[in-house]
Amino acid sequence: MKHSVKQLRSYLLLWSTQSLSELGSGMTSYALVLWLYQYSGSALKTALLTVCSYAPYVFMSIFAGALSDQWNKKRTMLLCDLFAAMTTVAAFVLMKTNALAPWHLYILNALNGLMNTVQQPASEVASTQLIPKAYYQKTSGLRSFSRSLNSLLTPVLATALFAFGGVSAVIVTDLLTFAAAFTVLLLFIRIPEPQKTAEQKESLTDSVKAGLRWLKGCPAVLKLIFFLAGINLIASAYQATLPAMILSKAADGETTLGTVNFFAGAAALAGSMIASLSPAPKNRIRAICLSLFFSMSTENFLLAFSQSPAVWYIGAVCGWLFIPYMGAQLDVIFRSTIPADMQGRVYACRNTLQFFTIPVGYLSAGLLIDKIFEPYMANRPAGSMLISLFGDEKGAGAALLFAVLGAAGVAVCMVFTVLLRGEKAES
């Protein structure tokens, strides 16, 4: 145990402080969603927050990874984190001067997303450099644990701080966690650079082509990426639909939404323990397919067809219990298969191909709820089958959309389970 801690000391320090900073950032994002939905009452306007964050991430990732392979990883992470913190400071100043408007948040989120575009592949490569290969699955479990713990704590802490001091209190907490993580990375962590190869002297365009060429030569990984792109489309639509339904349907919307997210985080926390303690599966790809099938075939339907918050809580547990286990298997496949000197480029191509569906999902769900599903349910006659299934109050359209998302999720899992049958991507 002591030997393991010694070998992982730098990574554990980086992981713990960055996770703390991510908690602060998550609370700010959560509080801004509450603020904007209260301000506008629109699912579309609220979803645009995430669209603005992900749009630059998706469109620029494929180039950012090529740059990341050439730049110093620690310096890149520090500069990107500092710039992102400045966008948070700008939001705080606008809030304190009573000048904050939705369009400010859209611009700030877009700038923040642009910095994350460059920071994320640098962080992935830095982690690979700090982790001995024998610890890939265990550290993937740790990453899942911290993400799950953040999911558990974010709604609770953000709601409490939001009630106590509004968005300003949440932003101050975010900045304090950033300062701690930035200081530790700057002063106490040394990140070795991957050994440079001749390929990394290529032009930016050639570097991008090299990342895409590597993915083309590994069809199992490429199929997994497209599988996750389909899942991300449904999951992002879910995330946009959840506040629109619960804040409208529940008597105490903010508390109920926070409780649903709390149960999701608790389930993911338990799942991260499963990921950390479980032996390696015989086939990681099959484990990924089964985990996602269970998630997609349960939560959306429980949210759609019930009016009871207790059932929504059960749905959140079912939906998130095996996601960390899935993520751990995916992480091991990527880290053990992609050469270290190629990871920035390949991760960047992965980010564009796998995550481009996220802004599409958020934007589509917002439009569908505001323009189609809610007006459609509002015009259903009393006593109709759809009214009996999804209710007649505001939020019924969002519940109907959850049913559609559930069916789509099951279909995507079934198709890719067939396409990935017999594949193995681990090296």
N, C-alpha and C positions, 0 to 999 in steps of 0.2 A: 504493500500500500504506500509506504513512504517512498519507495523507488518510483512508483507511478506518479506520485505528486511531484517529485523532483523533476522527472522527465517532462511533465506537463506544466511546470510552474508558470512559464511565460504565457502559455495559452490560457491557463485558468485565470490568470490576472486580467488578460485581455477580455476573455469571455465574460467574467463577472462584472467588470466595470462597463463594458459596452452594453451588456444586458440591462444594467441599471439605467443607462442613458436611453435605451430603447423603451424602457418603462415610462420614463418621463415624456418621450416623444409620443408614445401611444396614448398617454393621458391627455396630452394637448389635442391630438387628432380626435379623440372621443368627445372631449368637451366642445370642440368646434362643430362637430356634427350636431350635438344637442343645441348649441347656440343657433346654428343656421336653420335647423328644422323649426325651432321656436320662432325664429325671425321670419321665415318664408312660408312654412307649412307645405313645402314642395319637396317631393321625393327626388325630382329631377335636379333641382338646384342643390340639394344636399349631396346627391351622387356626383355632381360635377366637381366637388372637392377632391374626390379620389381620382376622377378622370384627369384632372389637371396634374395630379401627382404622378400618375402612371404614364401619361402621354409622352413626356420627354424621356422617361425611363425606357419605354419601349422603342421609340424611334431612334434614340441615340446610343442605346446599349451596344449595338453591334460594332460601333466605332470606338466607344469608350473602353471596351475590353482590350482592343488592340493597343490603345494608348497605355492602358494599365500595365500590360506586359512590358512596356518600355520604361515606365516611370517607377520611381522609388515608392514602394507600397506604403511605408509608414508615413512618408511626407504627404502622399496622396490622401490617405485617410484623415490626417490631421487638418489639411486645408479644406477638404470637403465638409468635415464635421463643423469646422469653424464657420464656414459660409452658411451652412444650414442653421447654425445657432443664430446667426445674424438675421435670418428671415424670421425666426421666432421672436427676436428682440423687436423687429419691426412690427409684428402683430401686437406685441405687448404695448408698444408706444401708441399705436392706433387705437387700441382698446382703452388705454388710460385717457386719451384725448377725446373719447366718444366719436371717433371718426371712422371706426372699423365698419366696412361694408363687404358684402359677399365678393365683389370683384377684387378687393384687396386680397382676400384669402385665396382666390383662384390663382392670382399672379404669384403669391408667396409659395403656394403649394407646387406650382410649376417649377419655380426656381429650386425649391427643396428637392423635387423629384430629379431635376437635372444633376444636382450634386450627388444624389444617391446612385445615379447612373454610373458615375465614375468610381464612387467609393465602394460599391458592392463587390465588383470583381476584384478590386485590390484587397478587400477584406477576406474574400474567399481564398485567394492565393496566400495571403499572410497566414491564415489559419492552417492551410496545408503545410506551410513551411515550419510551423511551430508544433505540429502534431506528428509523432511517430506513427507509421502506417498501422502498427498493431493496435493502436487506440482509436482508429477511425470510427468504429461503431459506437464505442463508449462515449466518445466526445460528441458524436451525432446525437446520442441520447441526452447529453448535457445541454446541447443547443435546443433540443426539443423541450427539455425541462424548463429552461429559462424562458423560451417563447410561451410555453403553457402557463408558467407562473405569472408572466406578464399579462397574459389573457385573463387570468383569474383576478389579478389585482387591479388591472387597468380600470374596469367599470366601477369597482368599489371605490378606489381612491379618487378617480376622476369625478365621480358623482358626489362624493363627500366634499372634495375641494370646490367643486362647482357650486354646491349648495352653500358652502361657507364663504367663499370669496369670489365666485364667478370665474370666468375664463382666466382672469389675471392671476388668480392664485395657482391655477394649474400651470400656467406658463412659467411662473417663477420657479415652481418645483422642477419643471422640465429643464430650465437653465442651470439649476443647481446640480442635477444629475449629469448634465453635459459637462460641466466644469470638472467634476470628479473624474469622469472617464477620459477627458482630454488631458488632464494633468498626468494621470497614470500612464497613458500611452506615450506622452511626450518624454517623461522622465524615467520610467521604470521598465519599459519593454523594448527589446531589440528584436527587430524582424529581419532575418536573413533574406537576401534577395536570391531568387532562383538563378541557377547558372545560365548565363546568356548563351544563346545559340545563334548560328548564322541567320536562321529564319527571322530572328527578331530585328534584323537590320532591313527588313522589307519595308516598302511603303505602306501607308495606312490601308490603302485599298487591297494590297496583296496580303496584308495581315488578316483582314476580314475574310478574304477568300480562303486563307489557310484554315481559319476556324471553321468555316462552312465545309471545306473539303474534309476536315477531320470528322465532322459529324456525318457526312455522307458515307464515309468509310466505316462507320460504326452504326449499322441500321437499328440495332436493338436500342441504343441510346436515343437515336433520332425518333423512333416510334414512341418511346417513353415521353419524350418532350412534347410530341403532338398529343399524346394521351392527356398529359397534364395541362396542355393548352385548352382542351375541351373541358376538363374539370374546372379550370380557372374561370372559364366563361360562366359556368353554372354557379360556382362559388361566389364570384363577384356580384352576379345578379342577386344571389341570396343575401349578401351583405348589404346591398342597396335596398332590398325589399324588407329586411328585418325591422329597421326602425320605422319604416312607413306603416307596417302592419301593427306593431306592438304599441307605438306611441299613439296610434289612432284607436285601437281596440281596447286596450287595457285601461282600467279605471285610474290607476296610478302608473302612467306609461313609462316615465323615466326610471322608476324603481323596478318595474317589471323587466324593462329592457336590460337594466344593469344586472338583474338576477339571472336572466337567460344567458347573458355573457359570462356571468360568474360560473354557472354550471358548465358552460362550454369550456371555460378555462380549467375548472376542476377536473373535468373529464380528460382534457388534454394533458394536465399535470399527471394524472394516473397513467395515461398512455405513454408519457415520456419515461416513467419508471419501468413500464413494460419494455420499452425500447432499449433502455440502458441495461436491464437485467436479463433479457432474453438472449439465448444463443443465436448465432447466425442461422437464418433459415436456409434450407437446401436450395431454394430458388428465390432470390430476392424479388425478381420481377413478378412472380406469382403472388408473393406476399403483398406487393404494392397493389395489384389488381383486386385481391380479396378485401384488403383494407378499405379501398375506395368504394367498392361495391356495397359494403355494409353501410358506409356513411351516406352514400347517395340514395340508398333504398329505404332509409329510415327517417332522417330528420325532416326533410322537406315535407313529407306526407303528414307527419305528426303536427307540424306547424300549420299545414293547410287545412286539415279536417277537424281541428279542435278549437274550441273557444276557451279552453282552460289553461291558465298559465302553468299549472302543474304538469300537464302533458307537454307543453312547450319546453319545460325544464328537462323532461325525459328525452325529448327530441334532441336537445342540445348535447346531452350526454352521449347519445347514440351517434350523433354526427361527428363528434370530435374525439371519441375515445381512441380510435386507432390511427388518427392522422399523424401523431408523432412517430409511431412505429413505421408507417409508410414513409415519412420524411427521412427517417434514419436509414432505411434501406436505399432510398434514392440517393442520399448523400454519400453513402459508401460506394455505390456504383459509380458516381461521378468522380469522386476523389481517387479511387483505385484504378479507374480506367483511363482518365485523361492525364497525359504527361504534365508535370508541374510547369514546364516552360511554355505549355500551350494553354494552361487553364484560364488565363485572363481572356484570351480570344474565344475559346470555346464556351466559357461561362457567359460571355457577352452575347454570343450568337444564341445560346440557350435562352438567355433572358428575353431577347427580342421574339424568338419563336414561341416560347412557353408563356410569356406574360402579355403578349399583345392583346389577348382576349380579355384581360382584366378591365381596361377602360371601356372596351366594347360592352362587356357585361354590365358594368355600372350604368353607362349611358343608356343602354337598351332597357334595363329594368326601370330606370327613372322615367323614361318616355312611355313605356308600356303601362306603368302604374298610373301616371298622371293623365295620359291621353287616351288610353284604351280600356284597361281592366277596371279602374275605378268608375269611369262613366258607364261602362257596360253593366257592372253590377248595380249601380245606382238606378238603372232603368229596368231591372228585372222586376216582374210582378211579384207581389207578396205571395208566399206559398209555393213559389217555383222551386225546382230541385236544386238549382244553384244557390238560392237563398238559404235553403235548409242545410246545405253543405258548408257554405262559407260565411253566412250571416248577411245582414242587411245594413250594417253600419259602415262608416268610413273605415277602410282597412280590409273590407271584403275582397276588393279587387286584388290587393296584395296577397291575400290568402289563396285566391285562385291561381295567381302566378306561382306561388310555392308548389302547388300541385303540378303545374306544367314543368317546373324545374326538377321536381322529383322524377317524373317520367323521362325527361331528357337525360338526367344523370344516370339512371339505370341503363338507358340505351347506349350512352357513351361507354360505360364500363363493360357492357356485354360485347360491343364491337371490338374494343381494344384487347379484351381478354382473349378473343379469338385470334387477332392479329399478332399478339405477343406470345402465343402458345409455343412452348419449346425454346423460347429465347433465353439466353443467359448473357449478361453484360459484364459480369465481374471478371477482372483479370487475375 
